[in-house]
Amino acid sequence: MLHITCDHCGKELRLGEDQRYVVKIEAYAAHDPAEITEADLDEDHMEALSQTLRELEENDATADVAEPHKNFRFDLCCECHKKFMQNPLAKDTAQKFDFSEN
């Protein structure tokens, strides 16, 4: 038997009885292509590329590289889905600090 719980509140969702929603989020780095100029076409980029490759080999930079693409999937109960649809980025729930003047 498949067991599903709301990924936000933890409520158990019974298949065929409880209404549930699936939220899928896809996150990836945005790429805004730069305009290519005549100077870009005239420049030899092979030396810069070779230097970058040498640095990657020396530093093992793979640990610092962010994942270029990630998918998320969440099961939500009806109540949590309503809350999500009203404020998908949860901006209102961000903690706000009110420091006193010392």
Protein Blocks (a to p, Z undefined) as FASTA:
>chain_A
ZZdddfklopacdehkaccdddddddddddddddddfklmmpcfklmmmmmmmmmmmnop
mlmpccfbdcddddddfklmmmmmmmmnommmpccdddddZZ
